[in-house]
Amino acid sequence: MLETQVAPAAEFIDENGKVYRGRDKVVEAVANVYSHTPDARLETQIESIRFVSPTVAIEDGTAALKAEAQSPVLSHYTAVHVKTDGKWVVASLRENPVKAEQ
């Protein structure tokens, strides 16, 4: 379940700059995407993971939300993971849209 992968005080900032705070709001935001596009799938490409302490890691990567009836939605993301009770959970996730090449 997604709930077990998100910290209670998590924060998510989507590619449009909308802020969601708290596990329930973050899970609701993610579930909302899939409720409108049931065939959507998320593909991620991890570019780097840096451990800033034994219980904190920062991950940078690219995400593509793909569905059959629409063009992929691309974003760069930074996730902060924290290890709590022996499990890694997402404490912060920020997405930035991929800018078109000029």
C-alpha positions as CSV (number, residue, x, y, z in Angstrom):
1,M,0.0,0.0,0.0
2,L,1.2,3.5,-0.9
3,E,0.4,4.7,2.7
4,T,3.2,2.6,4.1
5,Q,5.7,4.2,1.8
6,V,4.9,7.8,2.8
7,A,6.0,9.5,6.0
8,P,3.1,10.8,8.2
9,A,4.3,14.4,7.8
10,A,5.3,14.0,4.1
11,E,5.1,16.9,1.6
12,F,4.5,16.6,-2.2
13,I,4.9,19.4,-4.6
14,D,3.6,18.4,-8.1
15,E,4.9,19.6,-11.4
16,N,2.4,22.5,-11.4
17,G,3.6,23.8,-8.0
18,K,0.6,22.5,-6.0
19,V,1.6,21.6,-2.4
20,Y,0.1,18.6,-0.5
21,R,1.1,18.2,3.1
22,G,0.6,15.1,5.3
23,R,0.4,11.4,4.3
24,D,-3.4,11.5,3.6
25,K,-3.2,14.4,1.3
26,V,-0.1,13.0,-0.6
27,V,-1.8,9.6,-1.0
28,E,-5.0,11.3,-2.1
29,A,-3.2,13.4,-4.7
30,V,-1.5,10.3,-6.2
31,A,-4.7,8.2,-6.1
32,N,-6.5,11.1,-7.9
33,V,-4.2,10.8,-10.9
34,Y,-5.0,7.1,-11.3
35,S,-8.7,7.5,-10.7
36,H,-8.9,9.8,-13.8
37,T,-6.6,7.7,-15.9
38,P,-6.9,4.0,-14.7
39,D,-4.4,2.7,-17.4
40,A,-1.7,5.2,-16.3
41,R,1.7,3.9,-15.3
42,L,4.6,5.7,-13.8
43,E,8.1,5.0,-15.1
44,T,11.1,6.4,-13.3
45,Q,14.7,6.7,-14.1
46,I,16.9,7.3,-11.0
47,E,19.8,9.6,-11.9
48,S,21.4,9.7,-8.4
49,I,21.0,8.7,-4.8
50,R,23.0,10.4,-2.1
51,F,23.0,9.3,1.5
52,V,23.4,12.4,3.7
53,S,23.2,10.3,6.8
54,P,22.5,6.6,7.6
55,T,18.8,7.4,7.8
56,V,18.4,10.1,5.1
57,A,18.8,9.7,1.3
58,I,18.2,12.2,-1.5
59,E,17.1,10.8,-4.8
60,D,17.0,12.7,-8.1
61,G,15.5,11.4,-11.3
62,T,13.1,11.7,-14.2
63,A,9.5,10.4,-14.2
64,A,7.2,9.7,-17.1
65,L,3.4,9.2,-16.4
66,K,2.2,7.3,-19.4
67,A,-1.3,6.4,-20.6
68,E,-2.6,5.1,-23.9
69,A,-4.8,8.0,-24.8
70,Q,-2.4,10.9,-24.1
71,S,1.2,12.0,-24.4
72,P,3.5,11.2,-21.5
73,V,3.8,13.8,-18.7
74,L,7.5,14.2,-18.0
75,S,9.0,15.6,-14.9
76,H,12.3,15.8,-13.0
77,Y,11.9,14.9,-9.3
78,T,13.8,15.1,-6.1
79,A,12.7,12.7,-3.3
80,V,13.9,12.8,0.3
81,H,13.7,9.3,1.9
82,V,14.0,8.7,5.7
83,K,14.5,5.4,7.4
84,T,12.0,5.0,10.2
85,D,11.6,1.8,12.2
86,G,13.8,0.0,9.8
87,K,11.8,1.0,6.7
88,W,12.5,3.7,4.1
89,V,9.6,6.1,3.5
90,V,9.2,9.3,1.4
91,A,9.4,12.4,3.5
92,S,9.4,14.9,0.6
93,L,8.8,14.7,-3.1
94,R,9.2,17.7,-5.5
95,E,8.5,17.5,-9.2
96,N,9.5,20.0,-11.9
97,P,8.3,19.9,-15.5
98,V,10.7,19.0,-18.2
99,K,11.4,22.1,-20.2
100,A,11.2,21.8,-24.0
101,E,14.5,22.1,-25.8
102,Q,15.0,25.3,-27.6
